[in-house]
């Protein structure tokens, strides 16, 4: 039975990369369904994403063996993903659950091809939702003085490992992750936040924006790094607002944008369309 795979690769740019890879796939009688590539002239790095169908009898091991001489010759960093295997994710949430609910809905209707292995929260508010969806719920609070944060994050890391989750989604999880946690799962944690930073920090950012007469609101989804809210950006969206809108109107519009942006970022990641490029990303839409 045939199987669908996605190959992503990056290396120093030089002639012959595309030809070398596609020649090996053609020799296996694989059928390429999608091809994207990008040459970053600033760094001299070449990025490529290939989606293809491998014929019956050609499994992941056979593909990796066939491609190994090419990857070694060009010094490639590669990832080969079996698209037929449903990916597991862990969702972390605090009290605001709109982005989590949107993710769960998009998974339910099949737009997001993923399985939520667990929901983690520092509050009990979303337990009923998890029970309704049949998802294990883990209440892992953090003391006000943060003294137990290392132990709490160690519990989350064990949960990620035990469930086999490949992605952690911070669906408005309102705790700053420790440096060790962020570094350990670099490229595997996606966060969502409003796009007012660094102007309007802290509580009620939409109210702060309303007071200042902001005309554009938005949201940013990015990979988490030890630098707070400064990780490589995956997806963004903005919307115009006007003087007739109240602070609560801005909050409502912001909820919608945050939900959409996070879902799109998760989808791009799950489909191996995002490649890290230093502090930036290459996103093959």
C-alpha positions, 0 to 999 in steps of 0.5 A: 500500500502506498504511503504519503511522506514529507521531506524537508531539508536545508543546507548551504546553497549550491547547484544540483540539490533539487536534481539530486534529491528528486533523482533518488525519489524517481529511482524509487518510483515515488510520485512528487505531489508538491515541491517548494524551495527557497534560497535565503541569499542573506545566509546562503542557505537553501530550504526545500519541502517535498511532499510525495507518495511512495509505492508499496514496499518502500517504507521510511527506512528504504527512503532514508537509505536511498537519500543518505548519500545525497544528504551526506554529499550536500551536508543537509539537515533533513526531516522525513515525516510520515503523513499517514501517522496522526501527530499528538499534541499537548495543549496548555491553557489557563482561564481564557479558553477561546483558542483551545476551543477553536483548536478542538473544533478544527480537530473534530471537523478534520481541518487539523489532523492531530490528536490531543494527547492531554490538556494541561492547565494551572486552573480547573476551569477547562476540566469539563471541556476535557471530559466532554472531549474525552481528553485526559486533563492534568491540573498542574498549578504553580504557586504564586511565588513560583517556587514550584515552577521547576517541578511543575515544568518537569511534570509537563516534560514527563507528560510530553514524553510519556504521551509521545506528543510532538508539539506543545500548544500554548493556547493562552497559557498565562505562565512564563515558561522557564528557560530550560523548558523552552530550550528543551522543546525548541521548535516544538512549542507554539505560543499565541499572543496579541500583537501590541507588544512591547507597547502594551504589556501586562493586564488588559492589553486591549483596554490599554490599546483602546485608551490610546486610540489604536486603529489596528489590532492583531495576533502573533503565533510563534515558536517559544524561546527563552526570550519572552515573546520573541521567538521565530514568528509563524503566523500573524493577522491584523484587523482595523478597528475604529473609534466607535468600538469599545474596549470590550469590542476590541477584546471580542475581535482579538479573541477571534483573531487569536483563535484563527492565527493559532490554528493556522500556525498549528496546521502549518507546523503539523504539515511540516511547512515551517522551517527554522531559519535562525531567528526567523522562519521559512513558511511554505504555505 
